């Protein structure tokens, strides 16, 4: 039997994957149109943002040779744009998963999206997704969209997803005081796979905000009017193909088995997040994990589906923007 170090970074593609992706896109378009029959269409996931911020993404000095891959080949700083958002809720007072999407700009090299010079990182405030792959995710979304008995029945039949849903939905004091994970794996050069993790290094603010509909936005605005904030950016290498699967996004890669390795830092300077034009720019910016260098190709079924889903849904949203 192959050992645990065999087949690292190797994908397994099911025969019905393309059909599932087509079905997924059709569902998202229909559900989005039903939710928003007129006017602009927000993102289906992470639809309500708390704010977008200008930032600086810096590859740290002194990385070991095996870490000098793609974006991390040499120490340098890039301008970046970060969007903080709720996963599903329309109000900050609701417990939810929170998102942090980072767009690193001006990245040289061969990009998987022709013409792009961006490296995007799409991150969540919980280390795993509720389900393994796109077919299961589509089943989950259909149940949630229907609601009521069908939603309850889904979670009764899928206790693992229910446990993850319960653990992942929180009311953090601020977007700036929590960690974020990619949840899905990415290539790190030939034959290696990593997940990405972002952790705050700035001191948490002692203020405890009241849970209002906009408290995360208000806290983000307040904090960044007063001080700059920093995060560390880590990679976590896949070391065991069995315990750290590529195709199952519901399995956490153990930090004990594979410690996080710091490769960059993210600095968010003081700024006015409600500056004129910021709201529109935040809503119009698209983030896609396939905006990336070839050395960091997204891996696994969730990411393969994302390539077509994100592109199709961005075109769908753009068409609605054009009519408003």
Secondary structure, DSSP 4 states (H G I P E B T S, - for coil): ---TTTTTT-----TTHHHHHHHHHHHHHHHHHHH-SSS----SSS-SEEEEEEEEEEEPTT--GGG--GGGSS--EEEEEEEEEESS-SSTTS-B-EEEEEEE-S--S-BSSTT---EEEEEESSSS-SSSSHHHHHHHHHHHHH-HHHHHHHHHH-HHHHHHHHHH-B--S-GGGS-EE--S-EE-STT-EEEEEEEE-SPPPS------TTHHHHHHHHHHHH--EEEEEEEEE---TTTS-SS-TTSPPPTTTS--EEEEEEEE-S--TT-TTHHHHHHH----TTSSBGGG-B-SHHHHHHHHHHHHHHHHHHHHHHT-
